[in-house]
Amino acid sequence: MSGALLEVRGLRAGYGALEVLRGVDLDVAAGELVAVLGPNGAGKSTLLRAISRYDVTLRGGTIVFDGADLTRANTERTVRLGCLQVPEGRQLFGRLSVEDNLRLGAFVRRRGTLETDLRSVYERFPPLAQRRAQHAYTLSGGEQQMLAIGRALMARPKLLMLDEPSTGLAPQIVEQIFAIASELARGGTALLIVEQNAYLTLRHAGRAYVLENGAVALAGTAAELLRDERVKAIYLGGSTA
C-alpha cells in the first residue's frame, strides 16, 4: 500500500528454532483500523510481538514504520517512534496506582504535557478517574483493559496494537473497548487488532487479514470478508446476522 504507516514484507519470525511466521505481508495506513483474525496458533500474537520487536527472533523480511526500518530495532526505539502494543493479559504494574501506571506510559516523552494527557485519558475512561489512587490489581477486568489502553495512549502512539482486547470481558465492556478503538482511528491513530471475536472486529475494521499456519490466507476489506463463505463458515459460525 503506497504511503502506509506500517509496511511488513515477507516477515519470517519465531522463537528459537521454531518458525511461526512464514512470509507475512501486511500494511496499515494512518487512521486505519485493521484486524488480524485466525485460529489459535496461527501466529497472530507473534506478528504483533515481531512488529513491536519484543522477544521474537526475526528470520527474514522487513518491517518499516513511518519511514524507519524496525527490522533490527529494539523495543524502546519502536515505542519512541510511536508503535505500541497492548499485550494480551494487559501486563499492568498491579501494586502501583492507576495514575502511576498511566504516568509510566509516558516514559518516552517530555514531561510538559503529562497533565493534559492524563486529563484526556480520564475523560475517555471515567472509571479510571474515579479509581486513580487504587492499586491496579484491584480493578475489574474491563477497568484493567481500559488502564492498559490508557497507559499506551500516554505515549501518544501513531500505531496502537491490541492483542485479544476482549479476553475475559463482559460483552458490554467489549463493545465499549471497540467503540473507543474506532474513535481513536477516526482521530488519526492507526490500530492493528488481533482478536478471536471475528464478527465484532470486522464490524469496526476497515480491512482485515486472516492468518493460518503463519501465513496470510485471506486479506481484504472487512465488508468483503464478512461476505466470504469461508470466513463465515470458519470464523463467523456460518452467519453474519
FENGINOR-V326330 format. One record per residue. N is the residue number from 0. PSI is psi in whole degrees, -180 to 180 (none if undefined). D_CENTER is the distance of its C-alpha to the mean C-alpha in Angstrom with 2 decimals. Layout:
n->N psi->PSI d_center->D_CENTER
n->N psi->PSI d_center->D_CENTER
//
This chain:
n->0 psi->122 d_center->19.66
n->1 psi->132 d_center->21.82
n->2 psi->17 d_center->20.33
n->3 psi->145 d_center->16.67
n->4 psi->-43 d_center->14.47
n->5 psi->129 d_center->12.88
n->6 psi->117 d_center->15.39
n->7 psi->128 d_center->15.23
n->8 psi->124 d_center->18.71
n->9 psi->35 d_center->20.35
n->10 psi->124 d_center->17.87
n->11 psi->128 d_center->19.54
n->12 psi->162 d_center->18.22
n->13 psi->-154 d_center->18.85
n->14 psi->116 d_center->20.42
n->15 psi->-127 d_center->24.04
n->16 psi->-7 d_center->26.09
n->17 psi->119 d_center->23.57
n->18 psi->121 d_center->21.91
n->19 psi->-47 d_center->18.85
n->20 psi->134 d_center->17.59
n->21 psi->71 d_center->20.58
n->22 psi->51 d_center->20.37
n->23 psi->132 d_center->17.02
n->24 psi->134 d_center->17.00
n->25 psi->144 d_center->14.04
n->26 psi->147 d_center->13.80
n->27 psi->127 d_center->11.70
n->28 psi->160 d_center->14.01
n->29 psi->135 d_center->13.94
n->30 psi->12 d_center->13.32
n->31 psi->142 d_center->12.06
n->32 psi->114 d_center->9.65
n->33 psi->134 d_center->9.30
n->34 psi->148 d_center->8.96
n->35 psi->116 d_center->9.58
n->36 psi->168 d_center->12.32
n->37 psi->165 d_center->15.01
n->38 psi->167 d_center->17.16
n->39 psi->138 d_center->16.77
n->40 psi->5 d_center->17.43
n->41 psi->-18 d_center->16.40
n->42 psi->14 d_center->14.19
n->43 psi->-51 d_center->10.68
n->44 psi->-36 d_center->9.54
n->45 psi->-37 d_center->12.01
n->46 psi->-48 d_center->10.56
n->47 psi->-41 d_center->7.36
n->48 psi->-35 d_center->10.05
n->49 psi->-42 d_center->12.38
n->50 psi->-41 d_center->10.55
n->51 psi->-2 d_center->10.08
n->52 psi->47 d_center->13.65
n->53 psi->105 d_center->13.59
n->54 psi->36 d_center->16.41
n->55 psi->140 d_center->16.49
n->56 psi->121 d_center->19.58
n->57 psi->132 d_center->19.43
n->58 psi->-12 d_center->22.46
n->59 psi->165 d_center->22.38
n->60 psi->-177 d_center->20.82
n->61 psi->152 d_center->19.20
n->62 psi->116 d_center->15.99
n->63 psi->125 d_center->16.78
n->64 psi->120 d_center->14.70
n->65 psi->40 d_center->16.65
n->66 psi->-7 d_center->19.78
n->67 psi->138 d_center->19.36
n->68 psi->114 d_center->19.56
n->69 psi->2 d_center->17.01
n->70 psi->-36 d_center->18.63
n->71 psi->15 d_center->20.70
n->72 psi->164 d_center->18.83
n->73 psi->175 d_center->17.96
n->74 psi->-41 d_center->14.94
n->75 psi->-43 d_center->16.79
n->76 psi->-39 d_center->17.48
n->77 psi->-44 d_center->13.95
n->78 psi->-43 d_center->13.03
n->79 psi->-30 d_center->16.29
n->80 psi->-13 d_center->15.57
n->81 psi->20 d_center->12.59
n->82 psi->109 d_center->9.60
n->83 psi->147 d_center->7.61
n->84 psi->135 d_center->5.35
n->85 psi->107 d_center->5.77
n->86 psi->160 d_center->7.53
n->87 psi->136 d_center->9.27
n->88 psi->-6 d_center->12.41
n->89 psi->-42 d_center->11.24
n->90 psi->53 d_center->13.80
n->91 psi->166 d_center->15.63
n->92 psi->94 d_center->19.11
n->93 psi->-33 d_center->21.01
n->94 psi->-4 d_center->24.37
n->95 psi->158 d_center->23.33
n->96 psi->166 d_center->23.42
n->97 psi->-48 d_center->20.67
n->98 psi->-38 d_center->21.77
n->99 psi->-38 d_center->21.99
n->100 psi->-44 d_center->18.39
n->101 psi->-44 d_center->17.45
n->102 psi->-35 d_center->19.94
n->103 psi->-28 d_center->18.63
n->104 psi->-19 d_center->15.31
n->105 psi->20 d_center->17.60
n->106 psi->-21 d_center->19.36
n->107 psi->0 d_center->18.75
n->108 psi->164 d_center->20.31
n->109 psi->152 d_center->23.83
n->110 psi->-17 d_center->25.00
n->111 psi->-30 d_center->26.74
n->112 psi->11 d_center->24.05
n->113 psi->-43 d_center->22.59
n->114 psi->-39 d_center->24.65
n->115 psi->-43 d_center->23.64
n->116 psi->-35 d_center->19.92
n->117 psi->-45 d_center->20.67
n->118 psi->-40 d_center->22.56
n->119 psi->-42 d_center->19.79
n->120 psi->-42 d_center->17.36
n->121 psi->-35 d_center->20.33
n->122 psi->-36 d_center->21.15
n->123 psi->-34 d_center->17.72
n->124 psi->79 d_center->17.82
n->125 psi->-35 d_center->21.59
n->126 psi->-30 d_center->21.60
n->127 psi->-37 d_center->20.30
n->128 psi->-38 d_center->23.21
n->129 psi->-21 d_center->25.60
n->130 psi->24 d_center->24.46
n->131 psi->-27 d_center->23.90
n->132 psi->-7 d_center->26.57
n->133 psi->152 d_center->25.58
n->134 psi->142 d_center->24.26
n->135 psi->-32 d_center->20.60
n->136 psi->-15 d_center->21.77
n->137 psi->-6 d_center->23.91
n->138 psi->157 d_center->21.19
n->139 psi->169 d_center->20.44
n->140 psi->-43 d_center->17.31
n->141 psi->-41 d_center->16.12
n->142 psi->-36 d_center->17.12
n->143 psi->-38 d_center->15.36
n->144 psi->-40 d_center->11.97
n->145 psi->-43 d_center->13.09
n->146 psi->-41 d_center->14.14
n->147 psi->-43 d_center->11.01
n->148 psi->-44 d_center->9.23
n->149 psi->-41 d_center->12.64
n->150 psi->-42 d_center->12.99
n->151 psi->-38 d_center->10.06
n->152 psi->-24 d_center->11.66
n->153 psi->-21 d_center->14.90
n->154 psi->2 d_center->14.14
n->155 psi->61 d_center->13.98
n->156 psi->149 d_center->10.99
n->157 psi->-31 d_center->11.55
n->158 psi->125 d_center->8.04
n->159 psi->123 d_center->5.05
n->160 psi->124 d_center->1.84
n->161 psi->124 d_center->2.13
n->162 psi->108 d_center->5.13
n->163 psi->59 d_center->8.05
n->164 psi->-17 d_center->8.04
n->165 psi->-4 d_center->11.57
n->166 psi->122 d_center->13.17
n->167 psi->11 d_center->16.55
n->168 psi->151 d_center->16.41
n->169 psi->150 d_center->19.21
n->170 psi->-40 d_center->18.86
n->171 psi->-32 d_center->19.58
n->172 psi->-39 d_center->16.85
n->173 psi->-45 d_center->14.29
n->174 psi->-40 d_center->15.77
n->175 psi->-42 d_center->15.54
n->176 psi->-43 d_center->11.82
n->177 psi->-33 d_center->11.36
n->178 psi->-39 d_center->14.18
n->179 psi->-40 d_center->12.63
n->180 psi->-43 d_center->9.52
n->181 psi->-39 d_center->12.38
n->182 psi->-41 d_center->14.37
n->183 psi->-42 d_center->12.01
n->184 psi->-42 d_center->11.97
n->185 psi->-28 d_center->15.72
n->186 psi->-2 d_center->16.04
n->187 psi->-8 d_center->14.85
n->188 psi->128 d_center->11.28
n->189 psi->146 d_center->9.34
n->190 psi->139 d_center->6.02
n->191 psi->115 d_center->4.72
n->192 psi->123 d_center->4.43
n->193 psi->128 d_center->6.48
n->194 psi->142 d_center->9.20
n->195 psi->-27 d_center->12.93
n->196 psi->85 d_center->14.11
n->197 psi->-43 d_center->14.69
n->198 psi->-48 d_center->17.00
n->199 psi->-42 d_center->15.07
n->200 psi->-43 d_center->11.98
n->201 psi->-27 d_center->14.53
n->202 psi->-31 d_center->16.30
n->203 psi->-22 d_center->13.65
n->204 psi->156 d_center->12.35
n->205 psi->-40 d_center->14.62
n->206 psi->167 d_center->14.26
n->207 psi->154 d_center->13.12
n->208 psi->143 d_center->13.75
n->209 psi->119 d_center->15.36
n->210 psi->138 d_center->15.55
n->211 psi->127 d_center->18.76
n->212 psi->40 d_center->20.31
n->213 psi->12 d_center->17.97
n->214 psi->158 d_center->18.68
n->215 psi->116 d_center->17.75
n->216 psi->-34 d_center->20.14
n->217 psi->150 d_center->19.45
n->218 psi->147 d_center->17.78
n->219 psi->-172 d_center->18.62
n->220 psi->157 d_center->18.14
n->221 psi->-38 d_center->16.86
n->222 psi->-40 d_center->20.51
n->223 psi->-43 d_center->21.85
n->224 psi->-32 d_center->19.82
n->225 psi->-28 d_center->20.79
n->226 psi->-13 d_center->24.36
n->227 psi->127 d_center->24.15
n->228 psi->-37 d_center->26.51
n->229 psi->-44 d_center->24.81
n->230 psi->-44 d_center->21.42
n->231 psi->-41 d_center->23.42
n->232 psi->-40 d_center->25.45
n->233 psi->-41 d_center->22.84
n->234 psi->-17 d_center->19.66
n->235 psi->15 d_center->21.16
n->236 psi->23 d_center->24.30
n->237 psi->1 d_center->26.52
n->238 psi->153 d_center->25.94
n->239 psi->13 d_center->23.75
n->240 psi->none d_center->26.07
//
